[in-house]
Amino acid sequence: MKAESIRMGVDIGGTFTDVVLEKAGEQYSVKVLTTYAAPENAIIDGMHQVCTKAGIDPSEIEQIIHGTTLATNALIERRGAKTALITTEGFRDVIEMRTESRFEQYDLNLNLPDPLLSRHMRFTVPGRVNAKGEILVELERADVEAVVDRIAEAGFESVAVGLIHSYLNPKHEQLVRDVLVEKLPNVSVSISSEVSPQMREYERFNTVVANAYIKPLMASYLGRLEDRLRGEGVACRIFLMHSGGGIISIQNAADFPVRLVESGPAGGAVFAAHIAARYGLDKVLSFDMGGTTAKICLIKNQTPKTSRVFEVARTYRFKKGSGMPISIPVIDMVEIGAGGGSLAHVDGMRQIRVGPESAGSEPGPACYGRGGERPAVTDADLVLGKLDPDNFAGGSIALHPDKSEQALSAHVGDTLDMDAVEAAFGVAEVVDENMANAARVHAVENGEDLSEYTMIAFGGAAPLHAGRLCEKLGVERLLVPPGAGVGSAIGFLRAPFSFEANRSVYMKLSDFDADKIKGLLTDLKAEATGFVRTCDEVSPILSEFKVYMRYTGQGWEIPIALTEEQAMNPDAATFQARFEEDYTKLFGRPVAGMDIEITVWSVNATTPPEDVARIETTDGSTPVALNGTRQLFDPASGKYLEAHVIDRSRMQAGQRAHGPAAVTEAETTIIVPASRDAIRQPDGCIDVVARKPSASEGAKGAQQ
């Protein structure tokens, strides 16, 4: 797109829908409450508001990029289409048996999550393909038709097809799809060889089931959204953010909605990576906290960490294996039910618990005055002085402190013999510690030391909690970018058009076949490039090659990046050297005398990233102009302190504010703890840094 193009980013969250419009280098943004029954209503409302701010008509918008949690929420809440699974005889119970691993080793009452489809919704057909892709038993059309007739009688709306080893030979799955389309033209169909052509049947079957489960819902929503926008005179193309951090067409999104499961959080990670590049930061902890969830992502060398499998709807906090695995390219992050709308209660052991249940936007936290009676994190933030009741969401929502106090007392304080302030303090500390624990676990799993990282915080609730989180994690520096309250929507506008194609083809280095590898990677490159060309017909396309390798006998692989030269001229010695180099970085040393095998091949086609200019930072030697003071609860000392109030829009580059302070703006508030200072950098970022002791304080400490 041209630099002067008018573009709009839209992020539907569990509580707020964020809309950002870019015009001639300027950004205009609004937050509106998400409308659950018809999410497109909030988009239309927000679009009109930002267009009014920008002084344009909606018909002038040239591109819309959209991300949403609707797919995720449909899986978590189990409110997708009535779906059937057709699989190979003998594999009917794969999605229920899972991998038979115990994610909580010593829990005698361990409950595995229920499969997305119960047993009576799963059907089998004969026919068999072996692990080399060879057909052992041919699948007859008559056998497929008999199963399809049963599916028709039961009135299913969507069908997932997952046959054994179809990622190597999709012939049987394609036959099943052809019969379904012919006999049930109004039923949605998803086949695993297109949705997730990778080995490991449990993950592949579960992914195609999830795609089929949400496909009618997402197709209906995207169709309604297109119609509503056209009715408003918006004729531009609409694109969707996918979980891997790129943009795909609305048609591809409707066909593969499972790729949208982490689309909103992915936009946030892209936003944080863009800020990291601007500051030349190689180690960044991205912290995105909205109304329903908090997301934490490690970003190294200005690139978010990625994975090809992640879990949705974990039933045990932080426990891998307790959720629903989705096998697609995705930005790797940890997500917990901790947002501004997360509800607090006291459990049977008289402990304060927060989330994952959320008040959402309907009715919302008690302070919204919309009928909510239970206390949420936003209620605690309001009582502790973090929020201005008259200037929340730019003044569009009036908050009621009395209702927050009543809810906190009734549901927390009365049970634990606390007043409303103590209850609010307890709720805030619990949610902050939950997020700190999630960050620690994620860092340990990736072998990282968070004290070496800079945090970048965004989302409506993150700047309220990020300062305290940094204190808990030992993180010295926090950046809060301009537009932090709508960071994911801005990230959509920074993302490239991209699509990753992958395929499982097993090969040992001892059986290295250079011609076969070159042909495979060439096919994957063409497939990925074809998807990108549906979005952008003219831009140059870059190809990123990756193979997943392991020592023979190991259970899981590590990703190995290849240059285009290495991929198009494959050589066994080069592959081995690259694997041993990355393996040594992860595990300390290679394993001598063992064969190496490749299981998955991947090509990501992407348009070139946006050029990012480095900025010259300032140390903030000029004092900032203050807008008054207010009482702000300091968790480190356990009492209220007199805090400075600063209007972010009036804070000039190079100005410094001492904590405790509240830096206010329309979409959020940055809370600066008493241990920190806030500096306004030239690009508008608020740089919150640990305060160094003065010379007199240092001398006093040395004497003690």
KAURGI-V554349 format. One record per backbone hydrogen bond with DSSP energy under -0.5 kcal/mol. NH is the residue of the N-H (numbers start at 1). CO is the residue of the C=O. E is the energy in kcal/mol with one decimal. If there is no record, write none. Layout:
nh=NH co=CO e=E
nh=NH co=CO e=E
This chain:
nh=5 co=2 e=-1.8
nh=7 co=5 e=-0.7
nh=7 co=22 e=-1.6
nh=8 co=63 e=-2.6
nh=9 co=20 e=-2.8
nh=10 co=65 e=-2.4
nh=11 co=18 e=-2.7
nh=12 co=67 e=-2.2
nh=13 co=11 e=-0.7
nh=13 co=16 e=-2.1
nh=17 co=32 e=-3.6
nh=18 co=11 e=-2.8
nh=18 co=16 e=-0.5
nh=19 co=30 e=-2.3
nh=20 co=9 e=-2.7
nh=21 co=28 e=-3.3
nh=22 co=7 e=-2.9
nh=23 co=26 e=-2.6
nh=26 co=23 e=-2.2
nh=28 co=21 e=-2.4
nh=30 co=19 e=-2.1
nh=32 co=17 e=-2.3
nh=34 co=15 e=-2.6
nh=36 co=34 e=-0.8
nh=39 co=36 e=-0.5
nh=41 co=38 e=-2.2
nh=42 co=38 e=-0.5
nh=42 co=39 e=-0.6
nh=43 co=39 e=-1.1
nh=44 co=40 e=-2.3
nh=45 co=41 e=-2.3
nh=46 co=42 e=-2.8
nh=47 co=43 e=-2.8
nh=48 co=44 e=-2.1
nh=49 co=45 e=-1.8
nh=50 co=46 e=-2.5
nh=51 co=47 e=-2.4
nh=52 co=48 e=-2.0
nh=53 co=49 e=-2.0
nh=54 co=50 e=-2.4
nh=55 co=51 e=-1.0
nh=56 co=51 e=-2.4
nh=60 co=57 e=-2.4
nh=61 co=58 e=-1.6
nh=62 co=6 e=-2.9
nh=63 co=6 e=-0.9
nh=64 co=237 e=-1.8
nh=65 co=8 e=-2.7
nh=66 co=239 e=-2.5
nh=67 co=10 e=-2.7
nh=69 co=12 e=-1.3
nh=73 co=69 e=-3.0
nh=74 co=70 e=-2.1
nh=75 co=71 e=-1.6
nh=76 co=72 e=-2.6
nh=77 co=73 e=-2.9
nh=78 co=74 e=-0.5
nh=79 co=74 e=-2.0
nh=81 co=213 e=-2.9
nh=83 co=81 e=-0.8
nh=84 co=158 e=-2.1
nh=85 co=121 e=-2.2
nh=86 co=160 e=-2.8
nh=87 co=85 e=-0.5
nh=87 co=123 e=-2.8
nh=88 co=162 e=-0.6
nh=89 co=125 e=-2.0
nh=91 co=88 e=-2.3
nh=94 co=91 e=-1.2
nh=96 co=93 e=-0.9
nh=97 co=93 e=-3.0
nh=98 co=94 e=-1.9
nh=100 co=97 e=-1.1
nh=103 co=101 e=-0.7
nh=107 co=104 e=-1.4
nh=108 co=106 e=-0.9
nh=110 co=107 e=-1.3
nh=112 co=110 e=-0.6
nh=121 co=118 e=-1.9
nh=122 co=119 e=-1.8
nh=123 co=85 e=-3.8
nh=125 co=87 e=-2.1
nh=128 co=137 e=-2.5
nh=130 co=134 e=-2.9
nh=133 co=130 e=-2.1
nh=136 co=128 e=-2.6
nh=136 co=134 e=-0.7
nh=137 co=128 e=-1.8
nh=140 co=138 e=-0.6
nh=143 co=140 e=-0.5
nh=144 co=140 e=-1.4
nh=145 co=141 e=-2.7
nh=146 co=142 e=-1.8
nh=147 co=143 e=-1.4
nh=148 co=144 e=-2.5
nh=149 co=145 e=-2.2
nh=150 co=146 e=-1.3
nh=151 co=147 e=-2.0
nh=152 co=148 e=-2.4
nh=153 co=149 e=-2.0
nh=154 co=150 e=-1.5
nh=155 co=151 e=-0.7
nh=155 co=152 e=-0.8
nh=156 co=151 e=-1.4
nh=157 co=82 e=-2.4
nh=158 co=82 e=-1.7
nh=159 co=188 e=-2.6
nh=160 co=84 e=-3.3
nh=161 co=190 e=-2.5
nh=162 co=86 e=-2.4
nh=162 co=160 e=-0.5
nh=166 co=163 e=-1.6
nh=168 co=165 e=-1.3
nh=169 co=165 e=-1.3
nh=174 co=170 e=-2.6
nh=175 co=171 e=-1.8
nh=176 co=172 e=-2.2
nh=177 co=173 e=-2.5
nh=178 co=174 e=-2.4
nh=179 co=175 e=-2.1
nh=180 co=176 e=-2.4
nh=181 co=177 e=-2.8
nh=182 co=178 e=-2.0
nh=183 co=179 e=-2.8
nh=184 co=180 e=-3.1
nh=187 co=184 e=-1.9
nh=188 co=157 e=-2.2
nh=190 co=159 e=-2.2
nh=192 co=161 e=-2.6
nh=194 co=191 e=-1.6
nh=195 co=191 e=-2.2
nh=196 co=192 e=-2.4
nh=198 co=196 e=-2.6
nh=204 co=200 e=-2.2
nh=205 co=201 e=-3.3
nh=206 co=202 e=-2.5
nh=207 co=203 e=-2.0
nh=208 co=204 e=-2.2
nh=209 co=205 e=-2.2
nh=210 co=206 e=-2.4
nh=211 co=207 e=-2.3
nh=212 co=208 e=-2.4
nh=213 co=209 e=-2.5
nh=214 co=210 e=-1.7
nh=215 co=211 e=-1.2
nh=216 co=212 e=-0.6
nh=218 co=214 e=-2.8
nh=219 co=215 e=-2.6
nh=220 co=216 e=-2.4
nh=221 co=217 e=-2.2
nh=222 co=218 e=-3.0
nh=223 co=219 e=-2.1
nh=224 co=220 e=-2.4
nh=225 co=221 e=-2.7
nh=226 co=222 e=-2.3
nh=227 co=223 e=-2.3
nh=228 co=224 e=-2.8
nh=229 co=225 e=-2.6
nh=230 co=226 e=-2.6
nh=231 co=227 e=-2.3
nh=232 co=228 e=-1.1
nh=232 co=229 e=-0.5
nh=233 co=230 e=-1.7
nh=234 co=229 e=-2.8
nh=235 co=233 e=-0.8
nh=237 co=62 e=-0.6
nh=239 co=64 e=-2.8
nh=240 co=248 e=-2.9
nh=241 co=66 e=-2.8
nh=242 co=246 e=-2.9
nh=243 co=259 e=-3.1
nh=245 co=242 e=-1.9
nh=247 co=496 e=-1.3
nh=248 co=240 e=-2.8
nh=250 co=238 e=-1.0
nh=253 co=249 e=-2.1
nh=254 co=250 e=-1.8
nh=255 co=251 e=-1.9
nh=256 co=252 e=-2.5
nh=259 co=256 e=-1.9
nh=260 co=257 e=-2.3
nh=261 co=258 e=-1.3
nh=263 co=260 e=-2.1
nh=264 co=68 e=-0.5
nh=266 co=262 e=-2.1
nh=267 co=263 e=-1.7
nh=268 co=264 e=-1.4
nh=269 co=265 e=-2.0
nh=270 co=266 e=-2.1
nh=271 co=267 e=-2.1
nh=272 co=268 e=-2.4
nh=273 co=269 e=-2.3
nh=274 co=270 e=-2.0
nh=275 co=271 e=-1.8
nh=276 co=272 e=-2.6
nh=277 co=273 e=-2.1
nh=278 co=274 e=-1.6
nh=279 co=275 e=-1.7
nh=280 co=276 e=-0.7
nh=280 co=277 e=-0.6
nh=281 co=276 e=-2.6
nh=284 co=299 e=-2.5
nh=285 co=454 e=-2.7
nh=286 co=284 e=-0.7
nh=286 co=297 e=-3.1
nh=287 co=456 e=-2.7
nh=288 co=295 e=-2.8
nh=289 co=287 e=-0.5
nh=289 co=458 e=-1.7
nh=290 co=293 e=-2.4
nh=294 co=336 e=-2.4
nh=295 co=288 e=-3.3
nh=296 co=334 e=-2.5
nh=297 co=286 e=-1.9
nh=299 co=284 e=-2.9
nh=300 co=298 e=-0.5
nh=300 co=303 e=-1.7
nh=301 co=282 e=-2.1
nh=303 co=300 e=-1.4
nh=305 co=298 e=-2.0
nh=307 co=330 e=-3.0
nh=310 co=326 e=-2.0
nh=312 co=324 e=-2.2
nh=315 co=322 e=-1.7
nh=319 co=316 e=-1.9
nh=320 co=318 e=-0.8
nh=322 co=319 e=-1.7
nh=324 co=312 e=-3.1
nh=325 co=323 e=-0.7
nh=326 co=310 e=-3.3
nh=327 co=203 e=-0.6
nh=328 co=326 e=-1.2
nh=330 co=307 e=-2.8
nh=331 co=243 e=-2.4
nh=332 co=305 e=-2.7
nh=333 co=331 e=-0.5
nh=334 co=296 e=-2.5
nh=336 co=294 e=-2.3
nh=338 co=336 e=-2.3
nh=340 co=290 e=-2.7
nh=341 co=291 e=-3.2
nh=342 co=339 e=-1.5
nh=343 co=357 e=-2.8
nh=344 co=375 e=-2.8
nh=345 co=353 e=-2.3
nh=347 co=351 e=-2.5
nh=350 co=347 e=-1.9
nh=353 co=345 e=-3.1
nh=355 co=343 e=-2.8
nh=359 co=341 e=-3.1
nh=361 co=14 e=-0.6
nh=364 co=359 e=-1.7
nh=366 co=374 e=-0.7
nh=368 co=365 e=-1.7
nh=369 co=366 e=-1.7
nh=377 co=342 e=-1.4
nh=378 co=340 e=-2.6
nh=379 co=376 e=-0.5
nh=380 co=376 e=-1.6
nh=381 co=377 e=-2.7
nh=382 co=378 e=-2.2
nh=383 co=379 e=-2.1
nh=384 co=380 e=-2.0
nh=385 co=382 e=-1.3
nh=386 co=381 e=-2.2
nh=387 co=381 e=-0.8
nh=389 co=387 e=-0.7
nh=391 co=388 e=-1.8
nh=392 co=397 e=-0.6
nh=394 co=391 e=-0.7
nh=394 co=666 e=-1.3
nh=395 co=392 e=-0.7
nh=396 co=393 e=-1.4
nh=397 co=392 e=-1.6
nh=399 co=389 e=-2.1
nh=400 co=367 e=-1.5
nh=401 co=399 e=-0.6
nh=403 co=400 e=-0.7
nh=404 co=400 e=-1.5
nh=405 co=401 e=-2.5
nh=406 co=402 e=-2.2
nh=407 co=403 e=-2.3
nh=408 co=404 e=-2.6
nh=409 co=405 e=-2.4
nh=410 co=406 e=-2.6
nh=411 co=407 e=-2.3
nh=412 co=408 e=-1.7
nh=413 co=408 e=-2.9
nh=414 co=409 e=-3.6
nh=416 co=412 e=-1.7
nh=417 co=413 e=-0.7
nh=418 co=413 e=-2.6
nh=423 co=419 e=-2.3
nh=424 co=420 e=-2.4
nh=425 co=421 e=-2.6
nh=426 co=422 e=-2.5
nh=427 co=423 e=-2.4
nh=428 co=424 e=-2.6
nh=429 co=425 e=-2.4
nh=430 co=426 e=-2.2
nh=431 co=427 e=-2.3
nh=432 co=428 e=-2.3
nh=433 co=429 e=-2.4
nh=434 co=430 e=-2.3
nh=435 co=431 e=-1.9
nh=436 co=432 e=-2.4
nh=437 co=433 e=-2.7
nh=438 co=434 e=-2.0
nh=439 co=435 e=-2.2
nh=440 co=436 e=-2.4
nh=441 co=437 e=-2.7
nh=442 co=438 e=-2.3
nh=443 co=439 e=-2.3
nh=444 co=440 e=-2.7
nh=445 co=441 e=-2.5
nh=446 co=442 e=-1.0
nh=447 co=444 e=-1.5
nh=448 co=443 e=-2.9
nh=450 co=448 e=-0.6
nh=452 co=449 e=-1.9
nh=453 co=450 e=-1.9
nh=454 co=283 e=-1.9
nh=455 co=477 e=-2.4
nh=456 co=285 e=-2.2
nh=457 co=479 e=-2.2
nh=458 co=287 e=-2.2
nh=459 co=484 e=-4.2
nh=460 co=485 e=-0.5
nh=461 co=289 e=-2.2
nh=462 co=289 e=-1.4
nh=463 co=459 e=-0.8
nh=464 co=461 e=-0.8
nh=465 co=461 e=-0.8
nh=465 co=462 e=-1.3
nh=466 co=462 e=-2.6
nh=469 co=465 e=-2.1
nh=470 co=466 e=-2.5
nh=471 co=467 e=-1.6
nh=472 co=468 e=-2.0
nh=473 co=469 e=-2.1
nh=474 co=470 e=-1.3
nh=475 co=470 e=-1.7
nh=477 co=453 e=-0.5
nh=478 co=688 e=-2.5
nh=479 co=455 e=-3.0
nh=480 co=686 e=-2.3
nh=481 co=479 e=-0.5
nh=484 co=481 e=-1.3
nh=486 co=483 e=-1.8
nh=487 co=484 e=-1.7
nh=490 co=486 e=-1.7
nh=491 co=487 e=-2.5
nh=492 co=488 e=-1.6
nh=493 co=489 e=-0.9
nh=493 co=490 e=-0.7
nh=494 co=490 e=-0.7
nh=494 co=491 e=-1.0
nh=495 co=491 e=-1.0
nh=495 co=492 e=-0.5
nh=498 co=247 e=-1.3
nh=498 co=496 e=-0.5
nh=499 co=605 e=-2.0
nh=501 co=499 e=-0.5
nh=501 co=603 e=-2.8
nh=503 co=601 e=-2.2
nh=504 co=197 e=-1.5
nh=505 co=503 e=-0.7
nh=505 co=599 e=-0.8
nh=507 co=598 e=-2.1
nh=509 co=596 e=-3.2
nh=511 co=508 e=-1.3
nh=512 co=509 e=-1.4
nh=514 co=512 e=-0.5
nh=517 co=513 e=-2.3
nh=518 co=514 e=-2.5
nh=519 co=515 e=-2.2
nh=520 co=516 e=-2.4
nh=521 co=517 e=-2.8
nh=522 co=518 e=-2.1
nh=523 co=519 e=-2.2
nh=524 co=520 e=-2.3
nh=525 co=521 e=-2.2
nh=526 co=522 e=-2.1
nh=527 co=523 e=-2.3
nh=528 co=524 e=-2.7
nh=529 co=525 e=-2.6
nh=530 co=526 e=-2.1
nh=531 co=527 e=-1.5
nh=532 co=528 e=-1.9
nh=533 co=529 e=-2.4
nh=534 co=530 e=-0.7
nh=534 co=531 e=-0.8
nh=535 co=532 e=-1.9
nh=536 co=532 e=-2.3
nh=542 co=606 e=-3.5
nh=544 co=604 e=-2.6
nh=545 co=543 e=-0.5
nh=545 co=562 e=-0.9
nh=546 co=602 e=-2.6
nh=547 co=560 e=-2.4
nh=548 co=600 e=-2.6
nh=549 co=547 e=-0.6
nh=549 co=558 e=-2.3
nh=550 co=597 e=-2.0
nh=552 co=595 e=-2.4
nh=554 co=551 e=-2.4
nh=558 co=549 e=-2.5
nh=560 co=547 e=-3.1
nh=562 co=545 e=-2.4
nh=567 co=563 e=-2.2
nh=568 co=564 e=-2.7
nh=569 co=565 e=-1.2
nh=570 co=567 e=-0.6
nh=575 co=571 e=-2.2
nh=576 co=572 e=-2.4
nh=577 co=573 e=-2.4
nh=578 co=574 e=-2.5
nh=579 co=575 e=-2.3
nh=580 co=576 e=-2.8
nh=581 co=577 e=-2.0
nh=582 co=578 e=-2.0
nh=583 co=579 e=-2.9
nh=584 co=580 e=-2.1
nh=585 co=581 e=-1.5
nh=586 co=582 e=-1.7
nh=587 co=583 e=-3.0
nh=588 co=584 e=-2.2
nh=592 co=590 e=-0.6
nh=594 co=591 e=-0.9
nh=597 co=550 e=-3.0
nh=598 co=507 e=-3.5
nh=599 co=548 e=-2.5
nh=600 co=548 e=-0.9
nh=601 co=503 e=-2.7
nh=602 co=546 e=-2.7
nh=603 co=501 e=-2.7
nh=604 co=544 e=-2.8
nh=605 co=499 e=-2.5
nh=605 co=603 e=-0.6
nh=606 co=542 e=-2.7
nh=607 co=497 e=-2.3
nh=608 co=540 e=-0.7
nh=615 co=278 e=-1.9
nh=617 co=615 e=-0.7
nh=622 co=654 e=-1.9
nh=624 co=656 e=-1.5
nh=627 co=645 e=-3.4
nh=630 co=643 e=-2.0
nh=632 co=641 e=-2.6
nh=633 co=384 e=-2.8
nh=634 co=639 e=-3.0
nh=635 co=633 e=-0.7
nh=638 co=634 e=-2.1
nh=639 co=634 e=-1.2
nh=641 co=632 e=-2.5
nh=643 co=630 e=-2.7
nh=643 co=641 e=-0.7
nh=644 co=660 e=-1.9
nh=645 co=628 e=-2.6
nh=646 co=662 e=-2.7
nh=648 co=646 e=-0.7
nh=648 co=664 e=-2.6
nh=650 co=647 e=-1.5
nh=651 co=647 e=-0.5
nh=651 co=648 e=-1.3
nh=652 co=650 e=-0.5
nh=654 co=680 e=-3.3
nh=655 co=652 e=-2.0
nh=656 co=622 e=-3.1
nh=657 co=678 e=-2.7
nh=659 co=676 e=-2.1
nh=660 co=672 e=-0.7
nh=661 co=672 e=-1.9
nh=662 co=644 e=-2.8
nh=663 co=670 e=-2.8
nh=664 co=646 e=-2.8
nh=664 co=662 e=-0.7
nh=665 co=668 e=-1.5
nh=670 co=663 e=-3.0
nh=671 co=463 e=-2.1
nh=671 co=669 e=-0.7
nh=672 co=661 e=-3.0
nh=672 co=670 e=-0.6
nh=673 co=671 e=-0.7
nh=676 co=673 e=-1.8
nh=677 co=689 e=-2.5
nh=678 co=657 e=-2.9
nh=679 co=687 e=-2.2
nh=680 co=655 e=-2.3
nh=681 co=679 e=-0.7
nh=681 co=685 e=-3.0
nh=684 co=681 e=-2.2
nh=686 co=480 e=-2.4
nh=687 co=679 e=-3.6
nh=687 co=685 e=-0.7
nh=688 co=478 e=-3.4
nh=688 co=686 e=-0.8
nh=689 co=677 e=-2.4
nh=689 co=687 e=-0.7
nh=690 co=476 e=-1.7
nh=691 co=675 e=-2.6
nh=698 co=694 e=-2.8
nh=699 co=695 e=-2.2
nh=700 co=696 e=-2.1
nh=701 co=697 e=-2.3
nh=702 co=698 e=-2.1
nh=703 co=699 e=-2.0
nh=704 co=700 e=-1.8
